[in-house]
Amino acid sequence: MLKQPNVLLVEVPPQFIALCDSTGVSPQAALRGMAAMLCGLRYDVDGRLVPLEGEAA
């Protein structure tokens, strides 16, 4: 069975979208990255969540 992704509708200020546009990062990727960091995780080169460096696994 495929796991359904968690979906959240978030209103962001236009400055956030402008920052994402200027850096070439999609708003979705930026928010996923921030959420991962808050959880002590990061995305590896294959798009998998792994512990941040120096964090206990």
C-alpha positions as CSV (number, residue, x, y, z in Angstrom):
1,M,0.0,0.0,0.0
2,L,1.3,3.5,-0.9
3,K,1.7,5.9,2.0
4,Q,-0.3,9.1,1.5
5,P,1.8,12.2,1.9
6,N,0.9,14.7,4.6
7,V,-0.6,17.8,3.0
8,L,-0.9,21.2,4.7
9,L,-2.2,24.4,3.2
10,V,-0.1,27.3,4.4
11,E,-0.5,31.0,3.7
12,V,2.9,32.6,3.2
13,P,3.8,36.3,2.7
14,P,4.7,37.5,-0.8
15,Q,8.2,38.2,0.5
16,F,8.7,34.5,1.1
17,I,7.7,33.7,-2.5
18,A,10.0,36.5,-3.8
19,L,12.9,35.0,-1.8
20,C,12.3,31.6,-3.1
21,D,12.1,32.9,-6.7
22,S,15.4,34.9,-6.2
23,T,17.2,31.8,-4.9
24,G,15.7,29.3,-7.4
25,V,14.2,27.2,-4.6
26,S,10.5,26.2,-4.8
27,P,8.4,27.3,-1.8
28,Q,7.4,23.7,-1.2
29,A,11.1,22.6,-1.0
30,A,11.9,25.5,1.3
31,L,9.1,24.7,3.7
32,R,9.9,21.0,3.6
33,G,13.5,21.8,4.4
34,M,12.6,24.1,7.3
35,A,10.2,21.5,8.8
36,A,12.9,18.8,8.5
37,M,15.4,21.0,10.3
38,L,13.0,21.6,13.1
39,C,12.7,17.8,13.5
40,G,16.5,17.4,13.5
41,L,16.5,16.0,10.0
42,R,17.7,16.9,6.5
43,Y,17.2,15.7,3.0
44,D,20.1,13.7,1.4
45,V,21.0,13.8,-2.3
46,D,18.5,11.1,-3.0
47,G,15.7,13.0,-1.3
48,R,15.5,10.8,1.8
49,L,15.2,12.2,5.3
50,V,18.3,11.5,7.4
51,P,19.5,12.9,10.8
52,L,21.3,16.2,10.8
53,E,25.1,15.9,11.1
54,G,26.1,15.8,14.8
55,E,22.6,14.8,15.9
56,A,22.0,11.5,17.7
57,A,20.4,8.9,15.4
